[in-house]
Amino acid sequence: MKTYLHTPKFKNLLMVVHVYLCLTISTFGQQNTNLLVGASDINITPESPVIMSGYANRDKPFDGVHDEIFARALVFDNGVKQVCIIQADLIGFSHEFSDEVAKSIEKKTGIPASNIMLVAAHNHGGPSTRVYGDNPSKELDKYIKQLKSSLVEVVVSANTKKGKAETGFGVGTCTMNINRRARQADGTIWLGRNPDGPRDTDVAVMKIINETSETKAMLVNWPCHATTGGQDNKQITGDWPGAAARFVQNKSANQFPVAITAGASGDINPIYGPNNKFGDIEAIGMLLGEEIISVADKIITSPSNDLQIVRRELMVPGKERGASRNPNEKIIPGDQQRLTLTVLKVGHVVYVGISGELMTEIGMNIKNNSPYKNTVILTHCNGSTGYLVTDQALKEGGYEPMVSKCMPGTADIIIKNSLEMIDSL
């Protein structure tokens, strides 16, 4: 039998291997346990009546508050990067508004402005943010100033509440949405109900738990306009996003922020409404809320500190508002439009933020071609580029193409850049 002696050189090699394995195991443990998450919410209901947004006929201040509206912030920190998602029960934000708030947040917290995603639920039952017009008013000036301060405050609060967390993700289905590009008797397309049109019914839920396994926050996404409440409603409401968040919270043992965002829904409406029936708002919220809870109950969380974010600012060819909703309407070139794309990866989930009202077909294209199974589209994110429609829709006509400010080819630009950004993660 041969005997092998351990020479000093071989002993040194074994020691190096041993140290390397110990360091690797230690680092692996850190990589899977170091994610810190903070969550907070804040009431952003106006203290005095201001002009509402969402419908052109609203030229007077609201006359009551049916249910209060909120902003929620989630701060993610893996020790290398800090990222923030803010969701608000409002109709949208201009690029200038988003830039100003992000810079203020960076100054207060150190979170880079480029790592902040300010997302509106596109609620048509809230106050104006001047994203669609000036609405001169001292009361609105006062509200918007306070709103900006509140959005910064909620992030500061979330940042101070950071603690070790695990995340998990699940997808359910809610069929209470419908394509709204409906054929009319004269052959044109207008706002209505088109059961044969494309729609995305995914209910995407990220659940975040703390060290004691209590739910710390949820980030939810469903592709649908928040237009259950219609133009005749003169009271502040969070529409179905607010109702769904309340439903989930009321069914939960502990209170935590439920941030509900709109997916690619430029051509998608809720089945109920638009009308002045708050019961319909509560019904959509209940049905969506039940699905959120059902999905969340099945989610298995795990530790991970994989946190990546990329952002692109693009200028895309612009067009003037169409003369009519008719098909093959002449397209007149207009000013270039700013388009902001932000892609965030948290663990094994990818969020694609787009600064506009994205038609559902475009969002579904990105999701279907993403290398990540769990890809979610966040619209009305970091600015407002208006309606972002397909080239086919521009030929067909209708409301969305008529008011869109972007030329044909924009959908391809969005898809190409989004997928490139995802691939870069």
C-alpha positions, 0 to 999 in steps of 0.5 A: 500500500502506498503512503502519501505524505502531506508536504508543507506545500500541499498543507498550504494548498488545503488551508487556502481551499478551506479558507476559500470555502469558509468565505464562500459559505459566509458570503453566500449567507450574507447574499441571501439575508442582507435585504432590508425593506422599509414600508410606510404610508401617508394620507394625501387627501386634500384638506380643502376642496380643489379641482378633481382630475380624470374627466374634462367636465370637472371645472369645480372643486370636489364637494366631499370625501367618500374615502381617503387617498394615500401614498405608500413607499417601499424602500429596498436596501441590499447594502450596495444599492438603495431603491424606492417605489412610491405608489399614490392614489392619484391620476399621474405626475408630470416628468417635472413633478417626478424629477423634483420629488425624486431630487428632494428624496435623494437630498433627504435620504441619499437614495439616488434620484435615478433609483426612485420609481414614482407610480400613480394608480391612475385614479380618476377620483382624486385631486388634480396634480396638473398633469393634464392642465394648469387649473390655476387655483391658490388652493391647488397650489397649496395642495400640490406643495403639500403633496410633494412634501408628503411624498418625500415624508413617506419615503423618509419614514419608510427609510427609517423603518428598514429591517431584515425582510424576505420577499415572495411573489405570486400571480392570480387572476381577476377578470373584472377588466375588459378591453374598451376599444369597442366598434360603433354602429358607424364602423368607428372605434370608441370607448365601450366594452369589447369582450373580444379584445385583448386584455391581461388579467394577471394579479401580480403580488409581491409579499414582504415579511419581516423577521417574525414572519409578519407581512410588512407590505404588499406590492400589487399590480393589475392592468385596469383603468381606475375609472369605476367612478365616472364624471358625475362623481364629485367626491374624493375616492381611491376608486377600486385601487383604494377599495382593494387596499382597504379590503386586504387591510381589513382582512389582515391581522396586522396593518401594513401598506398595500401598494396597488399599481396599474399594469398596461391598461391604456385600453382596459377599463373595469367591467363596472362603470364609469358611473356614480355608484360607490357600490360598484367601486367597493365590489371591484375592490372586494373581488380583486382584494379576495384574489390578492389575499388568495395569492398572498396566502400561497406565497412562499417567501425567501431571503435574497439581496439581488437588487438591480435597477436601470433607467433610460431617458428617451425622446421619441417622435411626437404628433399633434392630437388627431382631428377625429377618432376616424380610422386612417386619420392624417397624422401631423408631426409634433414636438418630441416627447420624453419617455422614461423607462425604469427596470427594477429587479428584486430577487427573481421579480422584474418591474418595468416602469413606463411613463405613460398609458401603455396599451395592454398589447404592448405590455403583454409583448414585453412580458411574453418576451422577457427572459424572466417569468415574473415580469410586471409592467408598472405604468404612469411611472416617473412621468407622463408621456400620455397614451402609448399605443400600437401602430395598428390602433393608430390606423384603426382610430379611436380615443387613445390614438386620437389623443396620443402624442407619439408617432407610429413606431413608439411601441417598437421603441418601448418594447426594444428598449425595455427588453434590452434593459431587462437583458442587462440586469 
